[in-house]
Amino acid sequence: MERGNKEKIIEMIKAIENKNSEMEEYISNLSILSRNDTLKKITQDIINNNSLLQELIGAETQVISSKEIEKNSSEFIIECYIDKIQEDPYKKVIFLREFLGLFQERISEIDKEVILKSLKDEKNEEKLREEMISLANIFRLNL
């Protein structure tokens, strides 16, 4: 091959590499919603854009945002577990395992065991509640 052809080929390869890195950067910056988030968004859009559903809901009631629903429902679930623990403190570990099971694959089994060890020894129910709420916020409790 001639030297000029080799240089052209090298320039073309560098241009392709630059385009590839630009595409990788663009793709990595895209925000892709999880399946549950997508379903929640679709449901919210259906409710907001469907006049029949709006009539059924009523003009006086407001449509609650999905984040507000998620926040309230996770706090409700935590309160239910706290109540269960108060009623039967001897089953605290079982209830905490159940609670950690709600996180599915978001927390590994090893991490669940470590979290369980730290939560089971907590005697103050308010601190336990705060730690459970913190877990729900950090790992986005799946409902």
N, C-alpha and C positions, 0 to 999 in steps of 0.2 A: 504494500500500500504506500501511497505517497504520503509525505509528511502533512500536507494540507488536508487530505482526507481524514487522517488520524485526528487532527486538531478539531475538525468539524464534528467528527463522531464524539470526541470527548466533550465538546461544547454542548452537543445535543443531550448527552447523558447527564451533564450537570444541570441543564435546563429541566430535564425530566425529574431529576432528584429534587430540584427546587419546587417544582409543581407538586410532587408527592408530599413534601414536607408542608407546603401550604395547605393541601387538602387534609392532611392528618391534623393540622392545627385547627382548621375550620370544623372538622368533624368532632374533635375533642371539645370544642367550645359550644357545641349544640346541647341544648338542655332537652333531655328525653325523659318524659314522665314514666313512672312505674305503671304497671297494669292497674293497680288499685286507684292511683291518682288519676289516671286517664278515665277510668269508669266513673269516679266521683265527679270529674269535670263534665263528662258527657251527661250524667244524670242531672247535675246542676243546670247545664245549658237547656236540657229538655224541659225542666221545671220552669226556668225563666222564660223560655220562648213559646211555651204551649199555653194558649189562652184558656183552653178547657181545664187544664190543671190549675191555672191561676184562679179560675172561678171556683173550683172545688176547694182549693186552699182558702180562698176568701180574700177579699180586698183588705180586710183589717189586719190579718196576720201577715207578718213579714216572713220572707223566705230566709232561713238561717243559712249562713255560709257553711261550706263543708268543713272549713277549719274550726269553726265554732262548734259544730256538731262533734267533730273528732275530739276536740279538747274536752267538751262536756262528757262525752261518753267514756273517754279514758279515765277521767276523774271519778265518774260514777262506778266504773269497774273497780278502780282502786278502793273506793269506799266500801264496795261489797266485800272485797277481800279483807279489808281491815275489820269489818263487822264479823266476818267468819272467824277471823283470828281471835277477836274479843270473845266470841261465843264459845269457841273451843280452842284454847291456847295450846293444847297438847298436839293438835294437828297443824301447827304453824308451818312446819317444814313442808307438809303436803300442799297446803294452800299457796305457799311461796313458789313451790315447783310448778303448780298449776298456773300461777301468774306469769312466771318466766316462760312457760310453754306458749303463751300468747304471742311471744316475739318470734316464734318459728325459727327461720334460718338467719334472722338478723343478729342473733347472739349465738356464738358457738357453744357446744355442750360444756367445754372446759370452762369458758367464761361464766356460763350459767352456774356451775358448781362454785366458782369463786364468789360470785354475787350472792348465791344462796348462803354460803358460810358467813358472809358479812351481814346479811339481813336477818338470819335466824337468831343471832345473839342480841339484836337490838330490842331493848325492853321498852323504850319510849315510843309509844304509838305515833306520836306526832312526827318524830324523826323518821320512823319507818314509812309513814305516809309521804313525807318529803322525798325520801330516797326512791320510793316507788314512782312518784310523779316525775322525778328527775330521769329515771330509767325510761319511762314512757315518752318523755320529751326527746331524750337523746336518741333512742332507738326506734322512734315512731311506732308506737303500739298499733299493731294490726288488728282491726276489728272486723 
